[in-house]
Amino acid sequence: MKKLFLMALVCCSFSGFAQNDPQKMIDEFFNRYKSKSPADAVDYIFSTNKWMSESKDQVENVKFKLNSTLKVIGSYYGQNLIAKKTVGEHLAFYTYLVRYDRQPLRYNFLFYKANDQWAILNFSYDDGIDEELKEAAKPYRLKENMEY
């Protein structure tokens, strides 16, 4: 009986840890995004932060603006990870390219782990990735043209 209890405890510990991982949260975000709605996905990602319950107006504003944007850019085709950056074991930033008919969007997820639980610290999106790519390709940005 003790072995069974210990086995159950170990399994629960691993499953709890797996659910509290930024990548797993992002995967759940995009699963909800595809299967339910972008608004449901936004509600989910902000629900990972207990402090966001005090910012319902801000969450509703993000959902309203995102919905307005999505109405004019066509069908959703998927997402690709652009970058993942971390600061130690307590701050993680993920950027995704989200593909639509008309144009891509960039989604940014910033997660923070103060103690033992990851939570969304900031979620944002924009459509300016094409301008940044153009800027990155300018000659003064090339290694051979940089001053040392």
C-alpha positions as CSV (number, residue, x, y, z in Angstrom):
1,M,0.0,0.0,0.0
2,K,2.8,2.4,0.9
3,K,4.5,1.7,-2.5
4,L,1.2,2.5,-4.3
5,F,0.8,5.8,-2.4
6,L,4.4,6.7,-3.1
7,M,4.0,5.9,-6.8
8,A,0.8,8.0,-7.0
9,L,2.6,10.9,-5.3
10,V,5.6,10.7,-7.7
11,C,3.3,10.6,-10.7
12,C,1.3,13.6,-9.4
13,S,4.5,15.5,-8.8
14,F,5.7,15.0,-12.3
15,S,2.4,15.9,-13.9
16,G,2.1,19.0,-11.8
17,F,5.6,20.0,-12.8
18,A,4.9,19.4,-16.5
19,Q,1.8,21.6,-16.4
20,N,3.8,24.4,-14.9
21,D,6.2,24.9,-17.7
22,P,6.1,27.9,-20.0
23,Q,6.3,25.8,-23.2
24,K,3.4,23.6,-22.0
25,M,1.4,26.8,-21.2
26,I,2.1,28.1,-24.7
27,D,1.1,24.8,-26.2
28,E,-2.2,24.9,-24.3
29,F,-2.7,28.5,-25.4
30,F,-2.4,27.6,-29.1
31,N,-4.5,24.5,-28.7
32,R,-7.3,26.6,-27.3
33,Y,-6.6,29.3,-29.9
34,K,-7.2,26.7,-32.7
35,S,-10.0,24.6,-31.2
36,K,-12.1,27.2,-29.2
37,S,-11.2,30.8,-29.8
38,P,-8.4,33.4,-29.5
39,A,-10.4,35.0,-26.7
40,D,-10.5,31.7,-24.8
41,A,-6.7,31.3,-25.3
42,V,-6.1,34.8,-23.9
43,D,-8.3,34.1,-20.9
44,Y,-6.3,30.9,-20.3
45,I,-2.9,32.5,-20.5
46,F,-3.8,35.3,-18.2
47,S,-5.4,32.8,-15.8
48,T,-1.9,31.5,-15.1
49,N,-1.2,34.7,-13.1
50,K,-3.3,35.1,-10.0
51,W,-2.6,38.9,-10.0
52,M,-4.4,39.3,-13.3
53,S,-7.8,38.9,-11.7
54,E,-7.4,42.5,-10.7
55,S,-6.9,43.6,-14.3
56,K,-10.0,42.3,-16.0
57,D,-10.4,45.5,-18.0
58,Q,-6.9,45.2,-19.4
59,V,-7.5,41.5,-20.4
60,E,-10.8,42.4,-22.1
61,N,-9.1,45.2,-23.9
62,V,-6.4,42.8,-25.3
63,K,-9.1,40.4,-26.4
64,F,-11.1,43.2,-28.1
65,K,-8.1,44.5,-30.0
66,L,-7.0,41.0,-31.0
67,N,-10.4,40.1,-32.2
68,S,-10.6,43.3,-34.2
69,T,-7.2,42.6,-35.8
70,L,-8.1,38.9,-36.6
71,K,-11.3,39.9,-38.4
72,V,-9.3,41.6,-41.2
73,I,-6.3,39.3,-41.8
74,G,-8.0,36.1,-42.9
75,S,-7.6,32.4,-42.0
76,Y,-5.2,31.1,-39.3
77,Y,-2.6,28.6,-40.5
78,G,-0.4,28.0,-37.5
79,Q,2.6,29.3,-35.6
80,N,6.3,29.0,-35.5
81,L,8.7,29.7,-32.6
82,I,11.0,32.6,-33.5
83,A,13.0,32.9,-30.4
84,K,13.3,31.7,-26.8
85,K,15.4,33.7,-24.3
86,T,15.8,33.0,-20.6
87,V,17.3,34.8,-17.6
88,G,18.4,32.1,-15.3
89,E,15.6,29.8,-14.2
90,H,13.1,32.5,-13.3
91,L,12.3,34.5,-16.5
92,A,11.5,33.2,-19.9
93,F,10.6,35.1,-23.1
94,Y,9.1,33.4,-26.1
95,T,8.3,34.9,-29.5
96,Y,6.1,33.3,-32.1
97,L,5.3,34.0,-35.7
98,V,1.5,33.4,-36.1
99,R,0.6,32.8,-39.7
100,Y,-2.6,34.3,-41.4
101,D,-3.7,34.8,-45.0
102,R,-3.0,38.5,-45.2
103,Q,0.0,38.9,-42.9
104,P,1.8,37.3,-40.0
105,L,1.5,38.5,-36.4
106,R,4.1,38.2,-33.7
107,Y,3.1,37.0,-30.3
108,N,5.3,37.6,-27.3
109,F,5.0,35.7,-24.0
110,L,7.0,36.7,-20.9
111,F,6.9,34.2,-18.1
112,Y,8.1,34.7,-14.5
113,K,8.7,32.2,-11.7
114,A,9.1,34.0,-8.4
115,N,9.3,30.8,-6.4
116,D,8.0,27.5,-7.8
117,Q,5.2,28.4,-10.2
118,W,5.5,29.9,-13.7
119,A,3.0,32.6,-14.6
120,I,2.5,34.9,-17.5
121,L,4.0,38.3,-16.7
122,N,3.2,39.9,-20.1
123,F,1.5,38.8,-23.3
124,S,1.5,41.1,-26.4
125,Y,1.1,40.9,-30.1
126,D,2.0,43.1,-33.1
127,D,2.2,43.2,-36.8
128,G,5.6,44.9,-37.1
129,I,7.9,42.0,-37.7
130,D,8.3,42.7,-41.4
131,E,9.7,46.2,-40.7
132,E,12.2,44.7,-38.2
133,L,13.3,42.2,-40.9
134,K,13.9,45.0,-43.3
135,E,15.8,47.0,-40.7
136,A,18.0,43.9,-39.9
137,A,18.9,43.6,-43.6
138,K,20.2,47.1,-44.0
139,P,23.9,47.3,-44.9
140,Y,25.0,49.2,-41.8
141,R,23.8,46.1,-39.8
142,L,26.0,43.7,-41.7
143,K,29.1,42.5,-39.8
144,E,31.5,43.7,-42.4
145,N,30.2,47.3,-42.0
146,M,30.3,47.4,-38.2
147,E,32.9,49.4,-36.4
148,Y,34.7,47.7,-33.6
